[in-house]
Amino acid sequence: MTPGPERCGEEELRSLFLFEKLTAGQLARLCRDGRVEWLDPGPVYREGDPAASLYVLFQGTVVLSRTVGGQEVDVSRTSVPGVYAGAFQAYLGDQVPQVYNNSLRVTERSRFFVLPAEAFAEIMRDWFPMAVHLLEGLFFGFKNTQEAVGQRERLLALGSVTARLTHELNNPAAAAVRATSALRERLATVRREFGDLAAEPFRGEYLTRLSELQDMTVGQMGQAQALSPLQAADREDELGDWMDEHGVGDSWQLAPVLVQASLGNDWLDRIAEALPEDMLGRALNWLGCTVEAELLLNEIEDATNRISGLVGAAKQYTQLDRAPYQNADVHELLDSTLLMLSAKIGPNITVVRDYDHTLPRIPGYPAELNQVWTNLIDNAVWAMRSTGSGGTLTVRTRRDGDRVLVEFRDTGPGVPADVRDRAFDPFFTTKPVGEGTGLGLDVSWRIIVNRHGGDLRLESVPGDTRFQVRLPVNPRGPDTPLELP
């Protein structure tokens, strides 16, 4: 870049829309404090560098770009005289970091009016004190509103997840309580029945055999096959007929228990061969109580495993007991989020997991990534429900060069083309009033792009909407935490 100083012309400045309303004295001060320069094709300044000057274009072509996921992405290209870039927030002083928030380059030899940041800040405060106060109020008011609403949204999301978790935990907990109460009754019956059997004269020789039959019965359980209601009823009839033929009372109570435990006529035949006929009925009742006790223990085990799984998913989702920045398995994060949101997703939405399990662990902030997954899944579910029916949510992972792709695809009505470009704008939402803050996608974009150096994109046509997250496999490292709304 070869600078070319040139005399500043007041009337030429007035030709630019930025300065057309200024007085002759104000234009003279601009010319005194600023300068006119020709810049050769190439970079003018880099994103993140200290903001030293305000650049206003006289002629030429400028390109503004931002760094997204380690790559420079062009966001604007123009040749319109009067466009400006650079230190345009210098009037805020040290209230905000004074760095360039984008990169500027010229694609041809271009001519600028260049005003040092300090001079621009002083001129703004001298000439437009009321405007500066209004701009400060607008800037910080908007920022504070974002933070307040964002905090509210996070609390609402946490409350929603907590309510769903409580609901999900209540079902297995209630099942465990019911099964425990029933188990206590069955164990009391087992003790009573065995005591009665042992008290009968000349039955001591069979007690060892009963214990062996009990072990055999427990070992044969658990080989259950899925039966339709009709098949189960037929099997109960078969067992009931066998017990009626052998003089066993209460067969209608015992048969369903044996069917549930996958015990059939062959098991009954083995019991009958091992015991005297007059002992068969009481022995079957005793063994039936043992079978019920084992079934109840299985039910309690299933319920407690379900509770343990939900608690594990909650820990994975919140990451409360883990380091903020760590190498994470993206599939573990996705599964924990889907489990936490399962009640909200509901039975009329089919979830398809299309995972590439060869993907490596990725460095990042797992709790924040879970917040992104929650926002994107919530949007997809709402979109599909807005049609009055269900749909399919497909969560897909793939390797995409040096990045990991996580895609959320729904079969909802799609995002209209006229609002698609505004999807990631703060406070923009297509949901009805009271159902969305418009910050979910904005927060998600900040987490993915600013915190993880990744990329978040939207592709949508009716029946096929896709939010695509790309995260670097080898990022430069954890950045300085940013304030996220």
Summary of the structure (lengths in Angstrom):
residues: 485
radius of gyration: 36.1
end to end distance: 38.4
largest distance: 124.7
contacts: 1436
relative contact order: 0.08
helix: 52%
strand: 20%
